[in-house]
Amino acid sequence: MGKKQYWNSEVKNRRWIKEGRGQGTGADYKPWLTVRDVASEGRSHRVFGHISQRTHHLLSDLELATFLLLQWRSTTIDIREQFPLDRAVTLDISKRLGIEHPNHHGVEQYMSSDFVVDTEEKDRRFAIQVKATEAFSDSRTIEKLEIESQYWREKGVPFFWVTENQIPPIVFENINLLYNHIDYDTGQNDLLVQLDVFSKHIRQSENLRVKELCMKLDASYDHEPGEALYQIKRLLAHRYFHFDITKPFTELRCSDITAETFNALQEGWRVSS
């Protein structure tokens, strides 16, 4: 992950607070940092979030991978990135821990967590800091993580570090591939019709690779090449079909795919409506 750097004056801090940065939830949330604010040695990304219905600002490839995994979890209900910590609290914690608080030219800086996630699970909220493993060799990074960890501990919110070692490349590739096929313009009835059609063909073609089946369907139904593959990716993206996300999509056989039950789909529609 590229090294993220930014330093704010007190005037800028006040302006950002007035703009509502770090405030709100869902579509109304404004991140404390945007891709324009931060110099990064890695790549930054602006990605639309289907859960929040807004654009998310992600400051590295590793943040993007983490974000997509969070989006993929069926229990996630909100993701707030670049979430600012209460400066008065982090100052107090740093004093108690005997750790120097982030400061630039006499201005105490606001610390932030990369993600604050709300879920439907027992621990409804948790926070994440994303770091490349090489960052843990820096003693100053460890000190700041101690402050951040204590901050969330005192709020009773689970806090996690995420590194590239916890995100298998194949999982990221699969989710990234399917994420681009989420399409809320297609109605549930249309998706159900496609689910029924594909389910029948999949049951009859268990030994075929998914790509091979899709090529046969394109030819049989006189589709444009790639149309069936697009449709099955969309069904997977919307969880009408399931597969082992740790398997490369390109190697999937029809026997690797299972269809969601209609009752489960109905429950999902009820919750999301």
URFEN-V266987 format. One record per helix or strand of 2 or more residues. SS is the DSSP state (H for helix, E for strand). FROM is the first residue (numbers start at 1). TO is the last residue. If there is no record, write none. Layout:
ss->[SS SS]
from->[FROM FROM]
to->[TO TO]
//
This chain:
ss->[E H H E E E H E H E E E E H H E H H H H H E H H E H]
from->[4 10 26 39 45 54 61 76 87 103 107 112 125 133 139 158 164 169 188 210 227 241 249 254 258 262]
to->[5 19 28 40 49 58 72 84 97 104 108 119 130 137 154 162 166 179 203 220 237 242 251 256 259 272]
//
